[in-house]
């Protein structure tokens, strides 16, 4: 029995030495490594989720816009370019005459469209839809003040994105 136990121990020790070889004495050189730099891009203006976005390498403007949720309906589409350092990008809005056709019709807007508007939370979008279904179409944007959760301050923030047909 002791002999079998000794053989097992020898086998285990041999297995350990075979499985875990000695480390190399020579240092390993990493010649092909590329140092990636973290860059920060702050995007403001007419994007769904303005804020700061980070990348570990060179990136382009269209990638950052996608990360920010895309452009708002009244945004001027920028020319795609490579972003290489920390930058601040401002996406401007179209002039009022140009953007009239891209405003969201409050009486036809879906839940998904409403939540894309800054200051419209999911709860507010749901409240707008429910109010519209219970009371009929909105006659003016000021009718939004009758919706639970929307006050004067919120109405002024969302007014530039909405219209009534």
Buried (B, 14 or more C-beta within 10 A) or exposed (E): EEEEEEEEEEEEEEEEEEEEEEEEEEEEEEEEEEEEEEBEBBBBBBBBEBEEBEBEEEBEBEBBBEBBEBBBBBBBEBEEEEBEEEEEBEBEBBEEEEBEEBBBEBBEBEEEBBBBBBEBEEEBBBBBBEBBEEEEEBEEBEBBEEBEBBEEEBBEBBEBBBBBE
